[in-house]
Amino acid sequence: MGASGENHYRRAEWLPRWSDTDRDCQDTRHELLIRFSLAPVTYSDERQCKVASGLWMDPYTGNFFELASDLDVEHIVPLKWAHERGGALWSRDKKRAFAEDPDNLWLVDDGRNQSKGHRGPDQWMPPYGPVRQYYLRRFMAVAEKYGLQASPEESRLFLAMLESPHRG
């Protein structure tokens, strides 16, 4: 982005911390862990605020996990990617809504999430082949939902990848 300080990406402007909008003591991360567990969850505290275990499948690898601590909440469309394609001009409220939009969140292996970083599908695809087309469609749908502008080259690549499922 440009040299001006106002366009510099700062994660804290998007997601200083996960929120608890319904004030039930479970933040967005723990709400997702409960929602997507394939088995009953256990909690690490008496108030049932923090999930300790359950059963989750990481869509990026196809592997299963039982410990909540092994999972990261993944932004399908990374915050920095969104920032660089129009999100820099959004209000803090819209940035926060984007950062916590369930349409843009997956639970994934924490190590795999770190390998993706801020890259889009033109630079990184899930290693688990069966989920690649779904990931790409979700990515494009979230970008469209928020009016994010991929570059013409990125758009061409995304469309080519949709037409050629085995690429990437």
Secondary structure by P-SEA (a helix, b strand, c coil): cccccccccccccccccccccccccccaaaaaaaaccccbbbbcccccccccbbbbbcccccccccccccccccccccaaaaaacccccccaaaaaaaaacccccccccaaaaaaaccccccccccccccaaaaaaaaaaaaaaaacccccaaaaaaaaaaaaccccc
